Amino acid sequence: MAGLPALLLKELRQILLECGPFQSDRALAAVFAADDRLAPWRYSLPEAYGRSDRVSQFIAAFLSRQNREGQNVLVLFLQALYDQAIEEDACHQRLNDVAIKVADATGSALPPLARGNLWRASAAREEETLPANLAGYALPPAETEPGAQVAVLPSGLSASLFKERLESLKDKKKADWLPVEFLEKGLQAAYAVGRVEHHNRRIGTAFLIAPDLVLTNAHVVEAIPALKQGGVRFHVGLQTAPQWCYFSEQIAHSAIDELDFALVRLQSSVAGAQPVTFSTETAYSDQPANILQYPDMAGGLMQVALRYNAIVHVDATRIYYVTDTEHGSSGSPVFDDDWRVIALHRAGIVDDAQCPVKNANQGVPLTAIEPFIRSYLQ
């Protein structure tokens, strides 16, 4: 088939046969209808008879088709299947790897989320050195967030503890369900979380603690040359239209190497958003650490980290956890399972040799920050 080398075409066909929803036209159409990336082509699916013929017709129909960003529809489809696959499933990594190869062969732009997933999957493999370039696409730089922070592990806390905790979370057999109001409360909290920007440059994350007050990291605010030229864009990634609010003034802050917080007033309040609620309890080990954030690798859209998240260690001014974050997540609220804020996310972790510790993150407990901002809340 024109456009794909014979071996790649064979690999793609085999993966789609084994990992794709090609048992019926209806099953295939359901994937397109349910994914916004694919929805524009949901009425363009070819009719076919039998699984093998359906795969052949599908590849022929979409091999040369792209969206406005230059992303190949086949690559988007593979990415959608990857996102739906269970991480431990044998198809999970095969789908992502073949998406990279097809994007390379067709000369299409690689979806940002695929780049992020590729990087994460590669980094998670034991004893594997990340390549500088894979299938023609450079891996994302180590630092993209202005003023991004890393923190050194305190003495007595081993880097291996984060890996051990993550593995224990993945291997647990007990039921892991929550009442459905968990989702309702989480969505309500999401309206209070915004993306910090300066001249359309994404800086980090902030969240409402009063109608016109946001809390973020001091190092996030420091990355904005003129405070009043920066601000927060709310509702990005939600169905509500985004709302932009300029910063007015910084009214309280801490040194970056201390509590690393900044309380900033907005020039206007945010419509349709309720300030977050603070937890009155001290964070504790094994407590879930749910984070609403704006990581760069998700294209600047709001993401929620829920899976395999737990606090590993707590002290008076820092907590450490395995929740998934990225550059752009600085200043995010860390929630408990009742969607009350327990900490302010601030940094990734490096060991004594300044090497990043996988899955390790650091935040500042709200119980440490609250005494310094209490008067402004009242």
C-alpha positions, 0 to 999 in steps of 0.5 A: 500500500502506497505510503507505508513500507510493507513490513510496517503495513503488515505490523499495523494490520496485525495490531489492528486485528488483535487490538482494534474494535473491528469485530463489527461496523458498529463497534468501530463507529462507537470509537469514532463517536466517543472520541472528539479527536475522531468524531469529524470522520464518524460518518466516513467509515467504509462498509466491510464484511468480516474483520480482516476486510474491515481492517484493510478498508479502514487503513485504505480509507484513512491512511492519507487523511489528516486534521487541520493540525496535520495529524494523521487520522490513523495515528489519532485512532491508534492513540485513542485505542492506546488511551482506552487500553489497560496499562498492563494489557499486551496491546497497550505499548504496541498501539503507541509504538506503531502510532509513532511509526505510522506518523513517521512514515506518513510525515504527519504531525505527532499528537502531543499526547502520544509524545507524552505517553511515549516518553512516560512508557519509555521512562518506566522501563527498568534499566532502559536509557531513553533514546535522543530520538525515536522514529524521527521525533525528538523526545520533549526537553527535560525542562519546559516550565519557566522556573521549574522546580526540583527538590532534593529528597530529605535524608532518611527518605529513599528514592526506591520508596516511591517505586515500591509504593507505586508497585504496591498500589498497582498490585493491590487486590482490594476494591477501589471504588468511591461514591459517584458524588466523588465525580460531582465534587471533583467537577465542581473543584475543577472550575476553581483551577486555572492555567497561569499564563503570560503573553500566551506562554503557559507558566503553571497552575493556580486555584481560587481560594476566594472569589478574587484570590488565587494561590499558586507557587512563588516560583510560578509568579517569579517567572512572570516579568510584569505581574499585571501582564499575567493572569489565569485562564479558567475552564480550559478543558471543560465544556464551559467557555474559558475565562481570562482574569488578569493579576492585580497584585501579590498580597502574600508570599513565601520564599521559594526555598521555604513554603513557596506559595504566592497569594495573588489578587485577580482584577475580577472574580470568576463566573461560575466557580466556587473557591476550593475548600481547605481540609482541616486535617493534617495530611498522612501517609497512604492518603490519596493525593488527587491533583487537578493540573495543566501539564504541558504534555497534555497540550495545556488542557486541564488533567486530573491525576487519580490513579496510583496516587498516594502520599509517601511521607509527611513532615511539617512543611513538605509532603511527598507523593507518587501522583503523576504530574508534569511541567506546568503542574506547579501551583496545582491543588492537591486534594483528598478524596472529599475534594478538600485541598491538603497541599500545594504542589510545587516540584519533582524530586531529584536524588543526591546525584541530581537525577530525577526520581521517577513518580516522585513529587513534593508539595507544601501542606496547606496546614503550613500555609494557612496561618499566613493567609488566614487574614486575607480569607476573612 
